[in-house]
């Protein structure tokens, strides 16, 4: 968890996730285009030192029925060995050789997890896998992936006869078996070559460790439920962790079917991609009524009974989608279009109704996408499980979706938070993957955006369908949809999905289907092929900023840089994007135009200083670019905002603010141009626009730190005069009808910043409201502080209070077990302005109660405020050794950055270095010196910007 927000209070994980999500929508394509071509493999234990990556292989043929079941495996011909040195060979390559194509896996896993023995420091599993393969090239050497596994036996049977079964199959001797650890291969050296076109079965027995420190491969979760300590096992295979669980052909293009069997303790339930296999009643099920259909019983060497659960055969899928869970959970379910949907969670969570919301939205999302694509979800069931710990992630495994419970379960007190929308977004994204990623899979990881890009596009599309008030985020997929139109876009995607179902695709396959849709009509005309247009975006990094000179109609494009320098474009970037320009003039939508050169003239966009026209580019923010204008263009937009801001749609008022401040911060326009856009704000009643303004204008370096005391009174006078209207609207709602905010998502994500700014700037009504709500909560704990402004109220309740308020919050903290709430409370306690209380707090954290506040570095939290910076520095003089022991030596380095965040001279750097000279090692002192020099340079740059902001405020206040 990071430091407190700019106004001095903690930003919740949910808020941070959502705000980051909206911002990340803008940067999504950039991130995925950096892609995963060099996916790093994990380092094996002890003598294994590995940095390999997965590799691609030929396309998979049609479905092949399994040829045999796992059976007892004979003793191996040879023992597996680690390779110390081998001559160069295929084991040195990142990609598997194309000699074998897997068709089917018969997989059995047996983890030794027992509910009555949770001393699981060295928990392991055993397993067997029979892999049916087709030989494409004569070879006496087999390679497949394996990592962290001990392969205990290996046998190759075949050629197999599809008609006669495998009863008469021969046996190919395994002469040697060894591990090529660099590229994570298990290599089988055979006594004779396999025959091209023939089928064979590889039979392998293995064992391996259950991961406890990472959520990779098969991993452990320990948690508390119904007052008891419990454990579960789950899997995470993406991108290259299936090889940690069983030997396999671990590449996305090598799809196969899977028959999965899991052996587990009878008190646990086992889940996998498919439903349990239903069989006729057997002697086991008659004698042991606790066994379900599709289950049998197995006895280990100690006489203990284990349950064997077998699952139906999966569709063709890559290894990274194979999934297993062994748990003691409850579930709720419903039937959607004849298919079962179940949400699994801790028994307490199910009993409290925390999974109800996720269940209620899942079915309609599936139905929406089925209707949109006219392609039914192909599996007979969907299980969605909430893990206590999954690193704030979710995974789209076919038929068994896995979530961190913080991203799936809705607590009763989450009604007044953005949590419902966040859960909706994430569930929509993972369900979108059932078509984009699972049904059709990218051929290799460098095309991962085919999965992620379209899952993200439909994530926003689904939420917008059910809640049209929510804005769409920008992405390449949305831009593509905007210049094709929705009908052609969906038609092309249907064709793409139908053609490559249960198979793999590359980027050019997708463009080909879009081109086919374009060629089948005559209304939409493009300046180039779809491939040429989209390659201009996917084959180069970053995104452009386009600048329109409204006086001449000249539009130009250049790369958008963070911190532009003169002639940077000419020196480093010669390519151009083919950019669709949707635009409006005087509020009326205009025809699509294309900027397919570095610059181009558009006479229809010209306006003069004497008329009242205005132009906005990037209609509805569908384009993946920033927009700039010449001085006249910005002037005309500013005049319109002051004359009648409602003539400009709210999404474009938001866009203008966001673009202008971003462009000014990175030296594309003057800061005064951005500030001019705020003059009209007294009339702005859309809180999301206010949020954008305040996020850009009310920052810690500008108003909270000590270098800019002259700006604070100016900004206070300028903003409070304009803020009062939006404040009155929402403060009244908080006081009189707070439940009205439940469905106002934009307000829920914006109120924290708006209220925090009002209190920061000393608005008396905000300070009074903070006192009222905090004291009311103290006196009547059942009257909880409304979540959207809880950070603000907690912080200012402490800042305006004394020991009584602080002691109350400490008591609440000590009685709370929820990590996120404890972090929130810990940061709130650092908001005190009383040095005595702050010193008491830090002393308490490192001496009185050294085992609390594990979620938060209290010293950093205190140092983050202006008052606390000096208090923390003085505290370190006498307590730096205790702080180092409590939080680690690296924490001292971080603290020095926080304390020194306002430095602007070499003398200040020298003083801080002298201050910390006894605290740090030599290499740490050098690191601190370099970092402080960077901070100084940034502050000097910001000093000029701050002076210009102050001058503008004096002129306009």
N, C-alpha and C positions, 0 to 999 in steps of 0.2 A: 504494500500500500504506500502510495506516495505521500508527500508532505501536504499540509493543509492548503486549501484553496487561497486565492489571492486576497480574499477578504478575511482570512484568518480562521476559517472553519473547515471542517472535514467535508469532502465530497464523497457521497456514498458510492459503493461499487456499482450499484444499479444505474445511478445517474451517469457515472463515468462511462459505463458500458454503452448506454444509449447515446450520449453525446458523441462518444467516440464512434459509435455505429453510424450516426448521421454524417460525421466528418469522413469516416472511412469509406462511405459510399462514394464520395468524391474521388478518393484515392485508390479504390478497389482495383481497377484495371492496372494501374501503375504497379501495385504490389504484386499482383499475380503474374504480370509480365516479367518481373524479376524472376519469377517462377522457380521451379524446383529441379532444374536439370542436373544439378550437382548435389542431390539429396545426400547428406552425410549419413553414413551408417554409424551404429553405436559401438563404443569401444568395449571389447570383450574383457573378461576378468583376467587376472594374473598375467600369464605369459602372452595372452592374446592382445595385440595392438592393431586396431583395425580402423580404417576410414573409408570403407567401400560404400557403394551406392547401388540402388536397384538398376535394372537394365531391361530394355524392351526386347520383344521377340516377334515372330511372325503372327499374322492374324489367325484366330482360332476357327477351325472348321465347325461343321454343324454338330448338334448334340449327339453324344455317344452314351449309350446305356452302360451302366457299370457292368463289369465282367466278373467280379468276385467280391466276396465279403472278407473283412479282415479275419484271419485265423491265426492259430499258433504259428509263430515264426521260428524256423530252424535256427540252430546256432550259426553265427556268421562264419564266413570263410576266413576272415581276417579281422583283426582289431582295428578300430579307427585310430589314426594317428594325426598329430599336428605336423604340418609341413614346416621344416626349418628352411629348406631351400629347394626350389624346383626350377628347371629351365623355363624360359618364357613359354607361355601357352595360353589357352583360352581362359584359364583361371585368373589371368591378369586383366581381363577386360571387365568393364562395368556392366556390360549386358550379357545375358546368357547366350550361348551359341544356339542356333536354330535347329539343332539336331533332333530334339524331342518336343512334342506338343502334348501338354497334359489334357486329358479328357475328363477324368473323374477321380475324386478322392474319396476313399473310405477311411474316415478319421475317427479314432477313439482316444479320448483324453481321460486321465484319472488323477486329479489333484487330491492330495491326502489332507484335505481340510476337514476338521472335526469341530462341531459346535461346543464340545466339552473340553477342548484343548486349544486355547488360543495363544499358546506360547509358540508362535509361528516364526521364530527367527530364521529358520532354514527350511521353510515350506517348499516342497518340490512336487512335481507331477511326473507321471509316466504316460507313455502313449504309443500307439501304433498307427501307421498310415500305409495304405495300399494305394498307389497312384497308377491309374491306367494311362499309358502314353502311346502316342503314335510316333514311330520313328520316321523321320523325313530324309535322313542322310545316314549312310552306313557309318557306324561309329562303335568303337570298343571302349569309349570313355563317356561317362555320364556326369553332368554337372547339375546340381540344384542348390537352392539356398538353405543354409542352416547357420544359426548363431546362438551361442550359449547352450547348445544342446549336446548331450552325450549320445551319440548314435551307437546303440548296443548290438544291432544286427542289421544286415542288409541282404536281400535276395532279389534276383531278377528272374521273372518267369515269362515264358513265351517262346516263340510267337504264339499269341492267343488265337483261338478259333472262335469267331463270334457265334457260329452255329453249334459247335460241340461244347461250348463253355470252356472253362479252364481245366477241366479234369484231365485232359490229355496234354496239357501244355508242358513244354520242356522247361529246362532250367539252365540259365546262363550263369556260369560261375563268376563270382566276384573275387578277383585276384588281390585287389588292394583297395582300401577305403581310407581317405585322408581329407583333412580340412585345409582349404586355401583361405586362410583367415583374413587376408587383406581385402578380398572381395566377397567374403562371407559365403564361400561355396563348400559344399560337401562333394567330393569327387570320388566316383566309383570307377575303378579300373577293371575291365571285364576280360574274361578269358577268350572271348570271341566277339566279333562285331555283330551289332543288331542289324536287322534287314530293313531297308527302306520300304515304307508302306505297311509294315507289320505293326501289330499291337503288342505291347508288353505291360507287365505289371511290376512296379517297384514296391517291394515290401520292406518296411523299415520299422524298427523298434527304437525308442529313444526315451530320454528323460531330461528334465531341465528344471531350473529354479523359477519359483513364482516371484515376480518383481514386487518389492515392498517400498522402494524409494521413488520409483517413477511409474507413471501410468502408461507403460509400454508392454506389448505382448500380453501375457497373462499376469494380472496384478491383483494385489490384496487391498481391501479397504477394511479398516477397523472403525467401529462406530458404536454409539449407544442408542438402544431402542427399548422402550418399555422398561427403562431403568436398568437394563442389563448391557454388558459389553458383548458385542457381536462382531462377526466377520463375514465378508463376502468376497467372492472372486469374480472378476470381469476381465474382458479382453479389449485391447485396442490395437489394431493391426496397421493402420494407415500412418505413414506410407509404406514402411518396410519392416514391420514388426511381426508379421505372420511367421517369418523365419525364426523368430524367438520362441515360437510355440510348437511348430512342427516342420520338418523338412518339406520344402515345397518349391514350386516355380513361382517366385515372389515378384512377379511383374504384372502391371495392370492389363496388358494385352493377352496374357495367358489365362483366359477364362476357362473354367471347368465347372462341372457339377460336384456337389458335396453330399455325402451321407455322413452325418455327424452323430457320434455316440458319446455321451458324457456319463462317467461313473462318479457318484457323489454320495455323501452321507444321507441316510433316509430322512433326516429332519430338514434337509435343504430341498429347494426346487431348482431344477436346471432349465435354462432357457437357451435357445439358439435361433438361427435365422428362420427356421421353419417350425410348424407345429410338431408336437410329439407324434410319433408313428402309432396309429391305432391298430392293435392286433386283436385277434380272437382271444378269449379268456384262456389262460394257461394254468398249469399247476401252480406256478408261482403266485399269480394274481388271485387264485382261489384260496390258497393257504395263507396269503399275506394280503388282506384287503386294503392295506395302506398303499399298495402299488396300483398305479393307474394303468390303463391300456397303454401299450408301448413301453412299459417298464418291466424289468426283471430284476432278480436279486443276484448278487455276487458276493462270495466270501473270500476274504483275504487270508494270508498265511497264518494270521493270528486268530482266525475264526470270527472276525468282525464282519457284520453284514453291510453291504453297500448296495445302493440302488443304481441300476443301469437304465438310463433314459436314451432312447433312440429317436431321431427326428427324420421327417420326410426329406426326400431329395430336393436340394435347392435348384433353382434355375442356374444357367451358366453365369458365373460371376468371378471376379478377380479375388485373389487371396486376401486382399486388404479389407474385404467386406465380410469375411467369415467372423462370426461373433458367438461368444458363450458367456453366460452368467450363472453362477451358483450362489444362491442367497436364501435367506429366511425372511422373505418379504410378503406383504399382502398386495392385492391389486384391486382396481375397479375396472369395469369394462362396459362396452356397448357394441352393438352391431351396426355397421354402416355399409349399406348396399350388400348385405349378406356376408360381410367379412368382419372378423372380430378385431376390436381394438382394445388393448389393455394397457393401463398405466400402473407400473409397479413402483413401490416406494416403501420406506420404513413403515412399520405397522402403526406407529404413532401418527405419522403424517397422513396415512390413509384414513385413520379414525377421525382426525381433525379436519378432514375435507380439503387438505392442501393440494391434492391431485385433481380435484373436480374441474377446475378451470381448464387445465391442459386436456383433459378428456373431452370436455365440451367443444373445444375448438378444433381438435384433431380430425374428427370425421368430416366436418364441412370443408376443411382445407383439402383433404384427399378428394372429396367429391368435386370441388371447384377445379382442381387440376385435371381430373379424369374428364370432365366435361370440356375443358379448354382444349385438351389435346386429342380427345376422342380415343384415348388409350387407357384401358383399365389398369389399375394397379395389379400386378400379376401374382402377388403372393396371397395366400388365403388368410393371413393374419398379420397384425402389426403389434409388437410389444414395444413399449417405451418405458425405460427404466431410469429412475433418479438415483444416482450414486452419491453417497455422502461426500466423496472426494473424487473429482475428475478434472481438477485444475481449471475450473471455469470454462469447460469446453463442452461440446456436443459432437456426436459422431453418428453418421447416417447409415450404419450397417443395415443391410437389406433385411427387413422383418424384425430387427432388434435394435432400435435406436437407443443410444446411451447418452445421458445428460448428466452434468453436474446438477445436483438437486437445487442449487441456488438459481439455476436457469429454467427450472421446470415447475417447481412447487410454489404455490401462492399462499402466503401466510394470511391469517385473518386481518392483521393490521396493515396489509399491503394495498388495501382498497384505495387509499389516497396517495399512491405512488405510481410511478411509471412502470412498475413491475409487470402489470398485465400486458402492456404493449411490448415490453421487452421479451416476455415469454412468447407472445404471438409471433414476433419477428423470428425468433430462433427456431421455434417449432416449424414455422412456414419454410424457413431456409432448409432445415433437414429433410422435410417432406419433399421439397423441390428436388433434392438430390435423388429421390427414389426414381425419378425419370432422368435427370441430368447427373450422371455419375454411376448410378446403379444399373438402370436399364441400358443406357448408352454410356460407355466409359471412354475416357481419353486413352489414346494409344500409348502415351508415355507422359511422364510428369511435367514435361515442358509445355503441355497443353492442359494443365490443371485448371486453367481459367474456363475451359469448356464446362467443367463441373461447377466451379465456384461462381463464375460470372453470371451464369443463368440461374443458379440457385438463389443468388442475391437479387437478381432482377425480379424473379417471381416472388421472392420473400417480400419485397416492397409492393409488388403488384397485388399479391394476395391481401395484404393488410390494407392497401388502398381500396380494394374491392369491398371489404367488409367495413371499412371506416374511411370514407372518401375525404374527410377533413385532413387526414395525415398527408404530409408532403412526400413525394418520391425523392429518393436520392439519385444523384447523377451516376451513370455508369456507361461503359461502351455499349452494353446490350440495350440500354434504354435509348441511347443516341441512335443506334441502328433501327430500333423500332420507330423512332420519331420521323426519320426521313423515308422509311418504307411505307408506313402506316400500319396500324395494329393488325389488320386483316391479313396482309401479305406476310407480316412478321410471324404470326401464329401459323399460317399455312406452311411456311417454309420449315418451321420447327416441327410441325407434325410430320412432314415428309422426312425430315432428318431422323426423328425418333423412330419412325416406322422402319426406315431403311437399315438403321444400325442397332435395332433392338437386340439385346443379348450379345452385342458385339462391341467393337471399338471404333473410334473415329479420331481423325485429326482435324486441325483447324480448317484446312482447305476443304474437307468434306462438308463442313458446315457452310462455308461460303458458297460452295457449289449448289447446295440446296436453296440458298437465298437467291442465287443467280437464276436458277430454274424458275423460281416464283416470279422474279422480275421479268423474265423472258416470256412468261405466259400471259402477260398483260401489256397494255400500251399506255396506261395513264401516268405511271411513275417513270420518269426518265432520269438516269444517273449520269454524271460526268465521266464515269469510268466503271469498270466491273466492280462488283461487291468485294471481290478479293483485293483488288488494287486499293480501294477505299480503306478497307479494314486493315490491310497490311501496313498502310501508312501509320496506323495507330499501334498495331501490335508488334511491329518489327523495330520500333525505336522507343527509347525510354522517355518518361515524362509526359507532359501535355502542354499545349500552347496557350499563350495569351494573344488574343486578337485585339487590335486597336483600330477603331473607326475614326477617321477625320471627317466630321459631318460637314465641314466647309467645302471639302473637295470630293467627298464620296469615296476616298481611297481607304481601303481596308488592308491591313498587313498582319502577318502572323510571325511569331517568334516563340522560342521555348520559354516557358515560365521558370525562372530561377529564383531560389531563395537567396535574396541579396544580390540583385543585379549589379553588374559592373559594366562600364562602358566598353563597347565592342565585343562583349562576351559571346554574343550570338555568332558574329562573323568568325570568331576564333575556334569555336567548338561545335558548331551545329550547322550543317548545310542542308539537311533534309527538311521537307515540308510535310504537313498533314493535309489530307483532303478533308476539308471541314464543312459540314452542313450548317448553314446559318438560317435558323428560324428566327423571325424578328417581328416587331410591331412598331407601328408609327402612329402616334397620337392615340394609342389604345386599340388600334385596329390591326389584326393579324395580317401580315403580308406574305407573299409567295416565297417559298424556299429558294435560297440562292446558295452557291457553292464557292468557297474560297479554296481553290486547288493550286494556287501559286503562292509565292511569298508575299505578293501584294496584287491587288486588283481594284478596279474602279467600279463603284456601284452608284450611278447617277441618281437612282431613285432614293438613295439614303441621304442626299444632300439637303441641308436646311440652312437658313440664313439667320443672322443675329436679330433681324427685324421682325421675324414672324414668331409664332407661338408653337411651332412644331417641336416634337421630341422623338427620339428613336431609342429603342431598347433592343439589344441583340440577345440571343440565346433564350428564346421563348420557352417559358415554363422550366427553364434550367435543364433542358434535355441534353444539351451539348456538354461534352467533357472538356471544357476549357474556361479560362478566365476571360472577362471582357473589360476592355479599357476604351476610353473615348478621348478625343482632344478636349481642350479647355472649353470650347463652345458646347460640345456635346454634354459634358458634365454640368455646365452652367444651365443649359436648357432643362435638364432633368431636375436640378435643384430648384429652379423656378417653378416647375410643375408641382413638385412636392410642397412648396410653400403656398402655391395657389390652390391646389386641390389634390391632396396626396392620394385620395381614393381613386383617382383616375388611373393611377399606376397600381396594378394588382399587388396584393400583399406579398406574393412570392417574389415579385420583382423589387419591391421595397427591401425585402430581406436580401436579395441578390445584390442590389446596389451597395448596401452597407457592407456586406461581406467582401465583395470584389474590391471596393474602394479602399477599405482599411488594409486588406491583404496587399494590394498593389502599392499603397503608400509605404507599408512596412518594408517592402522589398524593392523600394526605390524606382518604381515605375511612374508614380505620380507624386505630387506634393501632398504632405499630410493635411494641408489646409483644404485641399479638394475633398478629402474624406470628411473632414469636420464640417464643411459647409452643408453636407447632406443631413446633418443632425439638427439644423435650425428649426425644422418643422415639427419636431418631436412632441411638442405640447399637444398636438392634435392626434398623435398616433395612439390608437387604442388596441393594436395587436401586440400582445405580450411577446410573441416570438421575435418580432422586429426589435423590440426593446432589448430582448435578450442578446441579440446579435450586436447591437450598439454597445451595450455594457461589457460584453465579453471582450470587445476590442478596445474600449476606451478606459474602463475602470480596471486596470491591472495593478498588480502589486508593485512593480517597479515604478509605476507612475504616481500612485497615490498612497501606498502603504509604507514604502521604505523612506529612509531619512533624507535622501538626496533632493526631493522635490517638494519641500514644504510650501513653496510658493504656489504650486499648482492646486493643492488641496482646497483652499478657500475659493479659488476661481472656479474650479470644477463643481464644487458644492453649490455655489450660487447659480451656475449655468444649468446644471442638471436638475436640481431639486425644483426649480421653477417649471421645468418641462415634465418631470417625473410625477408630479402630484396627482395628475388625473388618473394615470394607470394605477398609481398607488391606492387612491381612494376606491377604485373599482374592486381591486382584489383584497384589500384589507377589510373592506366591508363584507366581502364574501367569507373571509376567514372568520370574522367575528359572528356572522349571522347565519351563514348557510354553507358551511365548509363541504358538505357532501356534494354540492353542485359541481365540485371540481373533479369528481371521480372519473368522468369520461372526457375531461378536457386535457388531453395528453399534452398539448403544446404548453398549457399553463403549468402542468405538473413538472415539466423539464425546465421551465423558465422562472418559476417563482423564487427559487433559491437565490439566483443571481439578482433578481429585481429587489427582493427584500433585503438581501445582504448589502446591496449598494445603498439602499435607503438608510439603513442603520449606520453603515460606514460613513456616509455623508452627514450623519447627525440629524436626520429627520426625527423630530421629537415624537411624532406619532408612532414611528417604527420602534424607537427605544421604549416607549410606553407599552406598546403591544408586547414586546419581548418580556418586559417585567411582568405584565399581567399573565401571560401564558405560562411563564416559568413558575411563578408563585402559585398559580392555580394548580399546576401539576404537582408542586411540592405538597400542597395542602390536600389535594385530592388526586392521588396517583392514577385513579381510573380515568381521569380527564387527560388523556394523552395529548401531547403537542402534535398538531397536524404534520404529517410526514414531509410534505413539500417544503416546509420552512423549518423543519426541526433543527437542522444544522445551525441556522441563523439564530433561532431562539435559544438553543443551548449555549452558543458562544456568547451572545450578548447578555443572557441571563447571568452567566459567570462574570463577564466583564463589568457589568453594572452592579454586581452583588458583592458579598464579602465572604467570610468564612462559612457562614450558615449555608449559603447556596453551594459553595465548593464542597463542603463536607457531605451535603445531601447527594451531590453527583457522584462523589467517591463511593458512597454507600450503594448507590444504584449500580455503579460499575462492578463492585465486588460481588454483588448478588446476581449479576448477569452472566450467562454462559454463551450467548450468541456473539460470535467473533466480530461480525460487522458492526453490531451495536456497541460492543466494547471499544472498538477503534473510534467510532463516532464520539463516544463519551470521553475517551482519553484525549482526543484533540480539543474537545470543548473545555476540558479542565485547564488546558494551556492558554485559554483566552483571557485569563485574569490579567488585570493591569497592575496588580499589587505585587511588587518584587518579593515581599515576604512570603506570600502564598506560592509564587512560582518557585522560590527556593525550597520551600517545604515540599512541593510536588516532586521536584527533581531528587531531593534527598530521600523521599519516600520510595521513589522508583528504584534507586540503586542500593539502598541500605535497609530501610524498614521492611520493604516487601519486595525482595529481589526476584521473586518468582511470579509476580503479577506484571501486567503491562508487557507481556511477551509479544503482543500484536503490534506494539507501537514503541518507537524510540522516543521516550518522553523528552529527552534533552533536545532532540531535533524539533519536536513539536513546539517546545517553549521558544527555541531560538528562531522560529519562523516568524514571530511577530516583532514589531519594531521595539517594543519595550523588552520583550523576552530575549532579543538578540544580545543586549548588554548584560542582562541578568545571567544568561547561559554562559557568556564569556567569562564573567567573574566566577561563576560556579566551577568552570573547568579548571581554573587556576589551582584550586585546592583539591579537586576531585577527579582529575583526568584519569588517574590510574583505576579508580573504582568504575568510572564510565567505560573505560577500555575493557575491564573484566566483565562488566555487565552486558555490553553490547558489541564488543569486539574492537580490535584496533582500527579496522576500516571505518568504524562509526566516527572515530575522531577526524578522519579525513573528510567525511561527508559533513560533519559539524562545522569544520573550518570553512567549507564552501558556503554553508548557510549563513554563518556569522559574517563572512566576508563578501556577501552578495552585493554590498553597496560601494565597495572600494573603487576609487577612480584615480589614485596616484601611486607611484612607485613607493613613496614613503609609507603609505598604508599597507602595501604588500610586505615591506620590510618589517613593519611593526607586528604584523600578524605572523610572519615567519619566526620572528624572535619569540613571540608568545608561545608558539607551538614547538619550538626547537627541541625541548626535552621530551615531548610526547611521542614523536614519530621516528621511525627508522629513516635512514638516509634516502632510500628509494622513494619512500612516501613523501619526504620533504621536497624532493625534486618534482614529483607528481603534483603536489599542492602548489608549488611555485608556478608551474606551467598553467595549471587551471586558474589560479588567481590572476595571472597575466591576461588570460582569455577573458575572465570576468571584467577586469579593468577596461580592456579594449571595447567590450560590448557596452559597458556603462558609459564610456566616453562617446560612443556612437549614439546611444540613447539620450545623452545629455543635450545634444543639439536638437534632437527631435522633441524632447520635453520643453526646451526653451521656445521652440516654435509653437507648440501647443499652448503654452502659457501666454505667449504674445497674442495668439488668435483668441483665446478666452478673454483676455483683457479688452480686446477690440469688440467682442460680441456679447459681453455680459453687461 
